[in-house]
Structures are given as C-alpha cells and as structure tokens.
Amino acid sequence: MPVVKSIATPIIWVLALLVGGLLLSMLSKRKLLQKAGRSLVLLGVLALLVFSLNPVSNLLAYSLECRCAPISAEDLGALDVLVVLGCGVLPSGGLRTEAELDGPSYSRWYNGMTTFRESNAGLLAFCGGPSRKDTESEAEVMKAMAVRMGVPANKILIETQSRNTRENAAGLAELLPAGQRRRIGLVTSATHMLRSEKVFKKQFPNDVIVPIPVNYTYAPFHCTPETFIPRATALVKSTVALHEWIGIIWYSLR
C-alpha cells in the first residue's frame, strides 16, 4: 500500500510522462519512437496544466464533497462516541519546540472539539500514528491540545499506530470495547469521508457510523481573468481528490 499511495499523485504521472518522453525522443534513432516521445512530453505538460487549474480541481473536489452533508442537530445530540481522524503532524525538532498539527489535521481537530462539546458523546477518540519513527503520533498531539482546551483526559481515547484509513479503523476497533448500535460520529475532511465511512462501517458492523464532514475545499465557480492561470494550490486540491478516488478503488479491490 505505501508504494501505491506514493505513486497515486498527478506529479508522479507528469514526471513519468516527461522523463519517458525525453528518453524516447533523445535516445531513440527511430523517428516513430521520437515522435511518440515528443507526444509523451506534450501529454505530461498538458496533464500538469489541467490539474493546476482551479475549475478542474474544484470539479474533482466537488465529485467527493457533494456526497457529504453536514451533521443534523438530531444526529448531533444522539452521539455516543466521537472519532477524529488525523491527517499529518509536524514533529518537534529543529526550529519547532513542540509538535504541531499539519494542514487539514487542525481543521479536523477544531471541528471535532466543537462537535464534541455540542454533543452528548461520552468519549472522544483520536486516530493517527507518527509521521516518522520515534516522533509524536497525530493522536498524541491532538489529545494534548484537547486536554489544554479543558477536555478531561479520562474522556479521551487515542489510537497511535495507524498509517492510513484502514488502520485507523482497525486500530480503534482493538481499543474500543465492543458495543451494539452505538452512534459513532466520524470526523474527517469532506474529500476523505466517502472512503472513511465505508471502512468504519465494515469495521464496526454492529454500530451506526454518523459522518461529520469538515474542511470542505470546493468553492462555487466564478470566472475571472485569473481563473485559467495554473496554481500550485489547485494542483494540491486535484492531488487530494484523485488520491481519494484511487484509494476508494483500491480498498474496493482489496
């Protein structure tokens, strides 16, 4: 899975097309192969351009996020457990004196804290392992922040070994006592919710998984002179959405 995850990104596809095309066009003596090489280079450039455009990245994000509605007040009041999935942590060391949540992780944590305080859930669970060996896990960092914000430590459960969504669910299932028809709120990014919900439903078949999507990235389309200028932020959004669709397909095959 780590190998599949590392190559499931547009920048790797673009680089593969560019390198393959350059090698064919420069090293081959056959005109047909040289032409094929130039075509691959052109395809790589076009792919980079397309995935870096806001309309394209927005459409990809919408394909996932349109399936995720915010939690209703009724569901909020009926929660028994609230689970927050991590999405990266910057470990302590170097110029950082303490570990910090990275990117969407903070949004998940913040919205998870808000939801927990507004709900009747009796347990708050954080999932996520370390970004690299011998560093703080995402779950530990989120718990420390929650305790600082006043959540009692005895109401927090942490799963600290997982490296992906499937391991999030499996690791939590080992720590969370078996139950029947509990309402488990699942907090994660809207783009990540479709895959996460399926994994948790499979891991907790006797409970009710209540999706709580946060960190929506889709924005309504507005045509301006800058709309069709490539953006690094758009490439990142495209990468996240494509990674999720590939992950959904991969998990289904497994």
C-alpha beads as a LAMMPS data file, in Angstrom:
LAMMPS data file: protein, C-alpha beads

254 atoms
253 bonds

1 atom types
1 bond types

-500.0 500.0 xlo xhi
-500.0 500.0 ylo yhi
-500.0 500.0 zlo zhi

Masses

1 110.0

Atoms # bond

1 1 1 0.000 0.000 0.000
2 1 1 2.768 2.604 0.745
3 1 1 4.108 2.162 -2.808
4 1 1 0.653 2.531 -4.349
5 1 1 -0.011 5.597 -2.183
6 1 1 3.250 7.267 -3.206
7 1 1 2.592 6.914 -6.952
8 1 1 -1.110 7.836 -6.756
9 1 1 -0.417 11.502 -7.365
10 1 1 -0.502 13.660 -10.519
11 1 1 3.043 14.973 -10.078
12 1 1 4.428 11.424 -10.364
13 1 1 2.357 10.822 -13.512
14 1 1 3.589 14.077 -15.031
15 1 1 7.224 13.332 -14.213
16 1 1 6.908 9.813 -15.631
17 1 1 5.485 11.185 -18.887
18 1 1 8.160 13.879 -19.161
19 1 1 11.094 11.599 -18.354
20 1 1 9.791 8.785 -20.567
21 1 1 9.115 11.191 -23.400
22 1 1 12.535 12.846 -23.163
23 1 1 14.327 9.492 -23.108
24 1 1 12.420 8.277 -26.160
25 1 1 12.914 11.466 -28.146
26 1 1 16.620 11.866 -27.281
27 1 1 17.934 8.306 -27.206
28 1 1 15.899 6.584 -29.899
29 1 1 17.063 6.676 -33.518
30 1 1 13.692 5.631 -34.879
31 1 1 11.536 8.538 -35.973
32 1 1 8.355 6.805 -34.835
33 1 1 9.696 6.458 -31.282
34 1 1 10.978 10.024 -31.318
35 1 1 7.519 11.229 -32.295
36 1 1 5.999 9.116 -29.530
37 1 1 8.468 10.643 -27.069
38 1 1 7.507 14.197 -28.041
39 1 1 3.853 13.245 -27.668
40 1 1 4.505 11.957 -24.142
41 1 1 6.256 15.217 -23.214
42 1 1 3.314 17.203 -24.553
43 1 1 0.887 14.957 -22.666
44 1 1 2.850 15.488 -19.443
45 1 1 2.778 19.267 -19.834
46 1 1 -0.959 19.207 -20.588
47 1 1 -1.644 17.000 -17.557
48 1 1 0.276 19.398 -15.311
49 1 1 -1.634 22.340 -16.771
50 1 1 -5.060 20.722 -16.439
51 1 1 -4.626 19.555 -12.834
52 1 1 -3.285 23.013 -11.870
53 1 1 -6.421 24.852 -12.978
54 1 1 -8.972 25.885 -10.351
55 1 1 -12.055 24.784 -12.355
56 1 1 -10.620 21.270 -12.713
57 1 1 -9.527 20.923 -9.082
58 1 1 -12.889 22.313 -7.944
59 1 1 -14.761 19.774 -10.048
60 1 1 -12.667 16.930 -8.643
61 1 1 -13.267 18.103 -5.065
62 1 1 -16.988 18.518 -5.738
63 1 1 -17.244 14.930 -7.016
64 1 1 -16.436 13.793 -3.470
65 1 1 -17.724 16.567 -1.241
66 1 1 -21.198 16.799 -2.816
67 1 1 -21.949 13.416 -1.233
68 1 1 -21.302 14.740 2.297
69 1 1 -23.976 16.706 4.133
70 1 1 -23.242 18.445 7.464
71 1 1 -24.480 16.639 10.565
72 1 1 -28.016 17.421 11.674
73 1 1 -28.902 18.678 15.164
74 1 1 -30.788 15.429 15.813
75 1 1 -27.781 13.258 14.997
76 1 1 -25.501 15.562 16.965
77 1 1 -27.496 15.097 20.148
78 1 1 -27.601 11.304 19.803
79 1 1 -23.865 10.615 19.509
80 1 1 -22.230 8.166 21.908
81 1 1 -18.653 8.319 20.634
82 1 1 -16.833 10.890 18.516
83 1 1 -13.843 9.829 16.387
84 1 1 -11.423 12.308 14.811
85 1 1 -9.017 11.091 12.116
86 1 1 -5.583 12.674 11.791
87 1 1 -4.078 13.933 8.551
88 1 1 -0.457 14.720 9.302
89 1 1 1.674 16.189 12.063
90 1 1 4.850 18.264 12.111
91 1 1 7.052 16.582 14.744
92 1 1 9.111 18.553 17.239
93 1 1 12.748 19.197 16.423
94 1 1 14.784 21.719 14.519
95 1 1 13.088 25.105 14.863
96 1 1 9.891 23.577 16.334
97 1 1 9.931 23.230 20.090
98 1 1 6.775 21.095 20.083
99 1 1 4.802 19.067 17.565
100 1 1 2.053 20.799 15.577
101 1 1 -0.887 19.567 13.532
102 1 1 -0.329 19.843 9.805
103 1 1 -2.763 21.027 7.128
104 1 1 -6.300 19.605 7.361
105 1 1 -5.480 17.925 10.694
106 1 1 -6.101 21.172 12.556
107 1 1 -9.476 21.637 10.865
108 1 1 -10.467 18.096 11.801
109 1 1 -9.313 18.613 15.391
110 1 1 -11.000 22.007 15.805
111 1 1 -14.314 20.878 14.329
112 1 1 -14.092 17.642 16.287
113 1 1 -13.651 19.584 19.529
114 1 1 -16.591 21.858 18.684
115 1 1 -18.797 18.886 17.829
116 1 1 -17.820 17.012 20.999
117 1 1 -18.732 19.970 23.207
118 1 1 -22.082 20.444 21.457
119 1 1 -22.967 16.738 21.515
120 1 1 -23.822 14.261 24.252
121 1 1 -20.938 11.951 23.342
122 1 1 -19.179 10.479 26.347
123 1 1 -15.931 9.551 24.615
124 1 1 -13.630 11.425 22.242
125 1 1 -11.250 9.257 20.185
126 1 1 -8.267 10.457 18.157
127 1 1 -6.653 8.246 15.498
128 1 1 -3.276 8.617 13.817
129 1 1 0.284 7.374 14.124
130 1 1 3.603 9.235 13.870
131 1 1 4.783 10.781 10.612
132 1 1 8.099 9.013 11.059
133 1 1 9.731 6.655 13.553
134 1 1 10.442 7.905 17.088
135 1 1 8.293 11.043 16.775
136 1 1 4.976 12.106 18.291
137 1 1 1.858 10.490 16.868
138 1 1 -1.010 12.540 15.491
139 1 1 -3.333 11.148 18.153
140 1 1 -0.981 12.146 20.979
141 1 1 -0.685 15.697 19.660
142 1 1 -4.461 16.032 19.270
143 1 1 -5.050 14.672 22.776
144 1 1 -2.550 17.090 24.318
145 1 1 -4.277 20.007 22.595
146 1 1 -7.721 18.786 23.694
147 1 1 -6.624 18.464 27.320
148 1 1 -5.261 22.015 27.186
149 1 1 -8.681 23.132 25.976
150 1 1 -10.356 21.559 29.002
151 1 1 -11.442 18.097 27.860
152 1 1 -10.885 15.594 30.729
153 1 1 -8.148 13.095 29.870
154 1 1 -10.340 10.199 31.029
155 1 1 -12.820 11.016 28.252
156 1 1 -10.182 10.700 25.526
157 1 1 -9.094 7.510 23.763
158 1 1 -6.107 7.541 21.394
159 1 1 -5.042 5.113 18.672
160 1 1 -1.369 5.884 17.948
161 1 1 -0.065 3.270 15.489
162 1 1 -2.106 3.634 12.286
163 1 1 -0.633 4.871 8.997
164 1 1 -3.780 5.012 6.848
165 1 1 -7.570 4.982 6.987
166 1 1 -7.942 1.218 7.122
167 1 1 -5.502 1.018 10.032
168 1 1 -7.318 3.907 11.756
169 1 1 -10.476 1.825 11.918
170 1 1 -8.789 -1.485 12.732
171 1 1 -6.647 0.037 15.478
172 1 1 -9.586 1.802 17.082
173 1 1 -11.662 -1.394 16.994
174 1 1 -8.993 -3.103 19.102
175 1 1 -9.136 -0.345 21.728
176 1 1 -12.848 0.437 21.788
177 1 1 -14.932 -2.105 23.722
178 1 1 -17.472 -3.912 21.557
179 1 1 -20.909 -2.335 21.562
180 1 1 -24.325 -2.617 19.990
181 1 1 -25.980 0.171 17.989
182 1 1 -23.725 2.879 19.337
183 1 1 -23.811 6.071 17.325
184 1 1 -20.201 6.789 16.393
185 1 1 -19.560 10.221 14.923
186 1 1 -16.753 10.197 12.357
187 1 1 -14.922 13.495 11.834
188 1 1 -12.704 13.818 8.771
189 1 1 -12.250 16.014 5.694
190 1 1 -15.192 16.045 3.284
191 1 1 -12.987 14.732 0.459
192 1 1 -11.926 11.833 2.694
193 1 1 -15.362 10.978 4.092
194 1 1 -16.615 8.604 1.381
195 1 1 -13.679 6.223 1.831
196 1 1 -13.549 6.605 5.627
197 1 1 -17.241 5.934 6.154
198 1 1 -17.095 2.686 4.161
199 1 1 -14.048 1.481 6.091
200 1 1 -15.556 2.258 9.504
201 1 1 -18.906 0.694 8.623
202 1 1 -17.096 -2.513 7.742
203 1 1 -15.005 -2.425 10.926
204 1 1 -17.958 -1.558 13.217
205 1 1 -20.876 -3.523 11.692
206 1 1 -22.929 -3.504 14.910
207 1 1 -22.778 0.259 15.349
208 1 1 -24.145 3.262 13.439
209 1 1 -21.495 5.428 11.789
210 1 1 -22.548 9.075 11.612
211 1 1 -20.436 11.031 9.096
212 1 1 -19.329 14.506 10.195
213 1 1 -17.528 16.032 7.194
214 1 1 -15.342 19.107 7.718
215 1 1 -12.723 21.100 5.796
216 1 1 -14.741 21.485 2.580
217 1 1 -12.479 22.676 -0.246
218 1 1 -14.989 23.131 -3.082
219 1 1 -15.773 26.748 -3.954
220 1 1 -18.539 27.959 -6.332
221 1 1 -17.232 28.790 -9.780
222 1 1 -16.560 32.439 -10.595
223 1 1 -14.956 33.277 -13.920
224 1 1 -12.240 35.927 -13.593
225 1 1 -9.095 36.749 -15.586
226 1 1 -7.148 34.574 -13.117
227 1 1 -9.440 31.534 -13.417
228 1 1 -7.341 29.805 -16.053
229 1 1 -3.918 30.607 -14.618
230 1 1 -2.259 27.459 -13.210
231 1 1 -1.996 27.450 -9.413
232 1 1 0.019 25.285 -7.039
233 1 1 -2.962 25.268 -4.654
234 1 1 -5.171 23.869 -7.423
235 1 1 -2.634 21.116 -8.099
236 1 1 -2.689 20.201 -4.400
237 1 1 -6.508 20.065 -4.417
238 1 1 -6.508 17.892 -7.548
239 1 1 -3.926 15.608 -5.964
240 1 1 -6.023 15.115 -2.821
241 1 1 -9.202 14.355 -4.777
242 1 1 -7.517 11.945 -7.200
243 1 1 -5.773 10.223 -4.307
244 1 1 -9.152 9.655 -2.659
245 1 1 -10.744 8.174 -5.781
246 1 1 -7.755 5.873 -6.257
247 1 1 -7.991 4.912 -2.575
248 1 1 -11.694 4.105 -2.909
249 1 1 -10.998 1.855 -5.890
250 1 1 -8.010 0.230 -4.158
251 1 1 -9.966 -0.525 -0.967
252 1 1 -12.840 -1.951 -3.013
253 1 1 -10.464 -4.293 -4.842
254 1 1 -8.899 -5.420 -1.558

Bonds

1 1 1 2
2 1 2 3
3 1 3 4
4 1 4 5
5 1 5 6
6 1 6 7
7 1 7 8
8 1 8 9
9 1 9 10
10 1 10 11
11 1 11 12
12 1 12 13
13 1 13 14
14 1 14 15
15 1 15 16
16 1 16 17
17 1 17 18
18 1 18 19
19 1 19 20
20 1 20 21
21 1 21 22
22 1 22 23
23 1 23 24
24 1 24 25
25 1 25 26
26 1 26 27
27 1 27 28
28 1 28 29
29 1 29 30
30 1 30 31
31 1 31 32
32 1 32 33
33 1 33 34
34 1 34 35
35 1 35 36
36 1 36 37
37 1 37 38
38 1 38 39
39 1 39 40
40 1 40 41
41 1 41 42
42 1 42 43
43 1 43 44
44 1 44 45
45 1 45 46
46 1 46 47
47 1 47 48
48 1 48 49
49 1 49 50
50 1 50 51
51 1 51 52
52 1 52 53
53 1 53 54
54 1 54 55
55 1 55 56
56 1 56 57
57 1 57 58
58 1 58 59
59 1 59 60
60 1 60 61
61 1 61 62
62 1 62 63
63 1 63 64
64 1 64 65
65 1 65 66
66 1 66 67
67 1 67 68
68 1 68 69
69 1 69 70
70 1 70 71
71 1 71 72
72 1 72 73
73 1 73 74
74 1 74 75
75 1 75 76
76 1 76 77
77 1 77 78
78 1 78 79
79 1 79 80
80 1 80 81
81 1 81 82
82 1 82 83
83 1 83 84
84 1 84 85
85 1 85 86
86 1 86 87
87 1 87 88
88 1 88 89
89 1 89 90
90 1 90 91
91 1 91 92
92 1 92 93
93 1 93 94
94 1 94 95
95 1 95 96
96 1 96 97
97 1 97 98
98 1 98 99
99 1 99 100
100 1 100 101
101 1 101 102
102 1 102 103
103 1 103 104
104 1 104 105
105 1 105 106
106 1 106 107
107 1 107 108
108 1 108 109
109 1 109 110
110 1 110 111
111 1 111 112
112 1 112 113
113 1 113 114
114 1 114 115
115 1 115 116
116 1 116 117
117 1 117 118
118 1 118 119
119 1 119 120
120 1 120 121
121 1 121 122
122 1 122 123
123 1 123 124
124 1 124 125
125 1 125 126
126 1 126 127
127 1 127 128
128 1 128 129
129 1 129 130
130 1 130 131
131 1 131 132
132 1 132 133
133 1 133 134
134 1 134 135
135 1 135 136
136 1 136 137
137 1 137 138
138 1 138 139
139 1 139 140
140 1 140 141
141 1 141 142
142 1 142 143
143 1 143 144
144 1 144 145
145 1 145 146
146 1 146 147
147 1 147 148
148 1 148 149
149 1 149 150
150 1 150 151
151 1 151 152
152 1 152 153
153 1 153 154
154 1 154 155
155 1 155 156
156 1 156 157
157 1 157 158
158 1 158 159
159 1 159 160
160 1 160 161
161 1 161 162
162 1 162 163
163 1 163 164
164 1 164 165
165 1 165 166
166 1 166 167
167 1 167 168
168 1 168 169
169 1 169 170
170 1 170 171
171 1 171 172
172 1 172 173
173 1 173 174
174 1 174 175
175 1 175 176
176 1 176 177
177 1 177 178
178 1 178 179
179 1 179 180
180 1 180 181
181 1 181 182
182 1 182 183
183 1 183 184
184 1 184 185
185 1 185 186
186 1 186 187
187 1 187 188
188 1 188 189
189 1 189 190
190 1 190 191
191 1 191 192
192 1 192 193
193 1 193 194
194 1 194 195
195 1 195 196
196 1 196 197
197 1 197 198
198 1 198 199
199 1 199 200
200 1 200 201
201 1 201 202
202 1 202 203
203 1 203 204
204 1 204 205
205 1 205 206
206 1 206 207
207 1 207 208
208 1 208 209
209 1 209 210
210 1 210 211
211 1 211 212
212 1 212 213
213 1 213 214
214 1 214 215
215 1 215 216
216 1 216 217
217 1 217 218
218 1 218 219
219 1 219 220
220 1 220 221
221 1 221 222
222 1 222 223
223 1 223 224
224 1 224 225
225 1 225 226
226 1 226 227
227 1 227 228
228 1 228 229
229 1 229 230
230 1 230 231
231 1 231 232
232 1 232 233
233 1 233 234
234 1 234 235
235 1 235 236
236 1 236 237
237 1 237 238
238 1 238 239
239 1 239 240
240 1 240 241
241 1 241 242
242 1 242 243
243 1 243 244
244 1 244 245
245 1 245 246
246 1 246 247
247 1 247 248
248 1 248 249
249 1 249 250
250 1 250 251
251 1 251 252
252 1 252 253
253 1 253 254
